[in-house]
Amino acid sequence: MFQNPVERRHTDCAKWDELIENTGEEDVLSLTVADMDFRVAPEITQAIITAANHGIYGYTNVSDRYMDLTKRWIQKHYNWTPEREWIVYCPRIINALCQIIQNYTNAGDSILITTPLYDPIQSAIRLNDREIVSTSLVRKADRYELDFEDFEKKLQSDVKVFIAVSPHNPTGRVWTEEEVQKMVRLCKENDVLIVADEIHADFIWEGVFTSFGQFLDQYDQMIIGTSASKTFNIPGIEASSMVIKNQALREKFTHCLRSAGFHNPNYFCNPAVEAAYGEGEEWLALAKQVILENRKFALAFIDQECAPCKTIPGEGTFLLWVDYSALGIAEDVWNDTLLHQGKVACSMGGNFGEEGRGFFRINLAQPPVMFKEALTRIKKCVEGTRK
């Protein structure tokens, strides 16, 4: 299930087929898009097959079990307990974010982010004619820190929304309890709405995950996104949830979804999520073990065999942030070298903002044999560049 590569090319796969289309290269290994190259838990597959065998795929409501299991997962794994009525289904976190931007702010309003940051979030702000206000994460040795002095200053510049991502994408940083509490306090003091994207929360390698939801009693102007999609490799099912304690915020958000035409989940959403949250923990433990072994291998291999490239370990996600700036090569040249000489695709750091230039991001959730081959190809590109 985890050891053998699964052929995803020519299946209309965004991660693999777009790469072939864009590069003309059939044999490139993809370490880009943040989904896993693992087959899902057999319980999920069987639940979907059983649902498919019914033969009628009509409009479907979110099931009671979907809601109950989502609540139970948050309580068990993220150490806080939402009420069931706080949970609102939304296909994707990015769908929810766009609705919040469009309906909780006005054109020209400022939205605060921490950079470098996952590009679709930044694009959602720009495409909706809002202004990005960024506070740059500060790299200290092998760890990124939030500059709270700058963070507070930016909050005071008439910011309407702060988008928090933890674990952070692409750096892998997992904010501590003290850091999350301070972010919440400062947002409360400046009357700023917090939107917390926590979809990588089940992949914590160091320390403990602290959810923004643990501070809802202190400040309820928060909308918290959670999903089985990253955890159980089912992003194509489009099953996410936004947890909103404040009734006025929740009613407005629900109205926004309806006004935009979001209503029923797809027919396979309920069985997939119910099987994932209800029966998928054994699969998840095995998947995490493979990812952890890949992570350990990558940290040692890149730092030792791909010098002067240097890994930034982070504490979470199944992604790894790598500093290649010491190679002294422009991003477009490095990307071209990887793609056409190394036959390996990585996510270039410039896509995450200017602070990302000189870095690339790789996906650790790969069958080990394929992952090690991809790293070997990266090594050959580094050696060629050094020469």
N, C-alpha and C positions, 0 to 999 in steps of 0.2 A: 504493500500500500504506500509506503514511504520511500522504499529503496529503488524501485524501478521507475524510470522516466515514463511519463504518459505523453503520447504524441498529441499535441494541441494545434499543430499547424494545419491550415486548411479546414478549420472548424469555425471560421468567422470569429476567432479569438482575438480580442483587442490587444492582448499582450504579445502575441506571436504573429498574427497575420498582418496587423498594421505595420509591424517591423519589416516584414517581407515586402509589403507594398511600398513602403517609404525608402527602402534601401536597395531593393532588387537582390538581396542576399537570402538564399534559402536556408543556409546552414549556420546562421547566427544564433548563438545562445542568448536568451533574454533574461536579464536580471533587473528588469525595469518595473513594470506595473505591480502594485502591491496586492496581488493575489498569490496564492500558493500553487505550486505545481504538484500538489498531492491530491489523490482521490479523496472525496469527502468520506465521512464516517458511513459505514454500511447501513447504519440505522436510518440515516438521512436518505440514502439512495432507495432503501426499501419503502420508506414512508412516501416518497414521491412516486414510486412505481405503483404502490397500492392506490394512491390518489388518482394516478393516470388511468388505472384499470377501471375506475368508475365510469369513464367514458363521456361525462358531461362536464365541461370546464366553464361553468357559468360564473356570474358575478358572485363574489365571496366577501363575507364580512370577517373582520378580525375575530378569531375565536377567543372564548374565555380562557382556554388553556394557554394560548399565546400570551395573553396578558398576565396570567398567574405565574407562568414560568419565567417571563421577563422580570417580573417583580422579585421572584425567588432568586434568580441569578444575580441581580443587583445586590440583594440582601446578603447572599452567601459570599460573593466574590469581591464586592466593592464596599462592603461594611457600612451600608446605610439602607434604610427601608422606605421606599416611596409608597404612597397609597396607590392603589390600582388605578383610580380615576386620574392620577397625575400623568399616566402613560398615554401618549398619543402616537399612533402608528403614522409613519411617513416612509415612502419607499427608500430614500437615500438621505444621508445627513446633508449632502450638498443641496438636495431639493429643499430641505428645511431651512438651510442657511440662506438660500436665495429668497425664500418667502419672508424670512425675518428681515433681511436687508431691504426688500421692497416695501414692506408694510410697517416696520417699526422705525424706519428712518426715511429721510427725504433726500432727493437728489442734491448732491453737494455736501451732505453730512459726512463726518469723519468716523472711520471705524479703525480701531486699534488692533494690530497684530504683532506677533513676535517673529522676527525674521532671522535667518532664512525660514521659509514656510512653504508647505504644500501648495503648488501653483493653482489648482482649481479654486482654492479659497480666495486667493488674491484676484483671480480672474472674475469670480462671482462679484466681488466688490467693484471692480473696474467696469464690468459689463453693465452694471446697474447704476452707473454714474455717481458712485460714492467715492470719497477720497480715502486713500489708504494712509493711515498714520502708523509708522512702524517704530518699534523699539528693538534695536539690534541685540541679539543675544551675544554675550561676551564670552569668548573662549579663554578658558584658563587651563592651560596644559591640555589634558584629555577630557575636559568637561566644559559644558556651556552653562553660563549663569545668566539670570535675568538681572539687568541693571535697574534696581528698584527706584533709584533716584530719577532716572530717565523715564521709567514706567509711570511714576506718579506725575511727572511734569507733562507727559503726553496725555494722561487722563484729564488733566486740568485744562487742556486746549479744546474744550467743547466737543470731546469725543462722545458719541452716542452708544456705541457697542464695543465691547472687547471680546474678540474671538480667541478663546483659550484652547490649545491643543495639547492634551496630555494622555498618554505618552506623546512626546513631540515628534512631528514628522517634518523634516528629515533627520534631526539630530539624535533622536532616541532618548532625549532627556525626559526623565520622570520627575515631576515637581514634588518636593517634599511636603509634608503636612504644614510646616511653617510657611513655606513659600505660597502654597495654595491659600492658606488662611490670610496671608498678607495681601495677596491679589484681591481676594474677596473684600477685605476691609477697605482697601483703597478704592475699589469700584463702588462700594457702598457710600463712601464719603463723597464721591464725585457723581453719584446718581447715574452710573453707567451700567447698562444691561450686559450681563455675561452670557455668552453662548459657548458652552464647553463641548468640544468634540473629544469623546473618550473611547473611540472605537478600537483602539489598540490596547485597551486596558488589561486584556487577558494575557499579554506577553510582557511580563516583568522579569528581568534577569537579575537585577540588583536592587536592594531596598524594598520598599512597600509602596503600592499604588494608593494615592490619596485622591478620592473623587471630589469634585466641586460639590457634589450632592451632600457630602458630609457637613456642609456649612449652610444648608438651606434654612436652618433655624435662625441663623444670624442675618441672612440676606436672601430674600426669595425672588429677587429680580434676576433669575437665572433660568436658562433653558439648556438642558443637558442631553447630549446625544449619545445613544448607545446602540449597539447592533451586534447581531450574530454573524454578520457578513465576513468580517476579518477573522474572527475567532474560529469559525467553522468552514471557511472558504466557500461561502455561498453568496458572494456579492451580486451575482446575476439573478438571484431570487428577489432582490430588492426588498429587504425586510429590516427596517430600522425603527427606532422609537425615540421620541423626544419626551423627556421627563420634565414636567412643568408644575411646580407646586402652586404658584400664584394663580388663583382662579381667573382673574382678569386677563393675565398673560396667556393662559391656556385657552380660554374661550376665543380670544383674538386669533391665536395661532390656528385653532381648529377652523375658524371662519376663513382664514387666509388659505388654508389647504382646500377647503370646499370651493372657494371662489376661483381657485386656479385649476380646478378640475381633479384634484387628488381626492380619492374617496376609498374605493375598494382595493385591497391588496390583490395580487394575482393569485390564481387558484392554488398554486403550489407553495405559497408563502406559509400558510398555517402548518401544513404537515412538515415542511422543512425545519421551521423554527422549533416546533414542538419536539421533533426528534433530536434536534441539536441540543437545546437546553435541557431536555428531559432525559436523553440517553447518550449524549455525545462526550461526556467527560473523560471516558477512557481513551477515546480517539484523540481528544485534545492533549491529554497527558503524553501520549506517544508522539504526536506531532511536535510538541514543544521540546521533547527530548532530542528529536532529530535536528530541529532548528538550533537548539543550544549547542549541539555538537558541531554543526556547521559554523556557528558563531565563534566557538573556541578555535576551530581550525582557521577561519578567516582572520581572526585577530593575530594569530601567530604567523600565518603564511604571508599576509600582506606586509606586516611590519618587518619581517625577517627577509622574505624573498623578493619583495617588491619595493624595497627602499629606493628612493627616499619617500615613497608614499607612506602615509601614516593613518591608521584607523582612529576614529573617535568612538570609543566603545558604546557610549550611551548606556541607559539602564533598561530600556524597553523597546518594543516593536520587533518585527521580524525583518527590519531594514538595518543597513549599516552605512554610516557616513564616513567617507574616505577622503583624506587630504592629499591631493597630488600636486599642490602648488610648487613644491620644490623641484618638480621636473622642468619648470620654466617653459611650459608649452601652452599655447592658446587653447581655449575650450573647444572651438570648432575643429582644430587640428587633432586634439586628443580624442574627441568623439569620433572623428573620421578614422583615426588610427585603430581605435577599438573595434569599430564596425567592420571596416574593410580589410584590415590586416589581421586583427585578432579574432574576428568573427564572434564578438561578444558585445552585447548592448547593455549599457548602464545608464542611469538617469543622471544627466549632467546638472551640476550644482547651480548654474546660472538660471535654470528653470525655476529655482526656489527663491530668486531674488539676487541682487548684487552681492550680498554677503555670502552667497553660495558659490561664487566663482572660485575656481581652484579646488573644488570638491566634486565627488560623484557619489551617488547612492546605489547600493546593490541590495537585492532581495535575497535573504537567507533561506527562504522557505522553498528549497529545491531538493530533489533527490540527491544524496551526497555525491554519487558518481558524476552527475551532471554539474553539480556545483563546483567540485574540485577541478573538473575540466575547464570550466569557465574561469576560475582563478588562475589556472595554468596559462590560459590564453592572455589574461591580463598581465601576468608576469612577463610573457614574451614581448608584449607591447612596451612595457616599462624598460626592458633590456634594450629593445630597439631604439627607444627614445633616448636612453642614456648614451648610446653609442653616437 
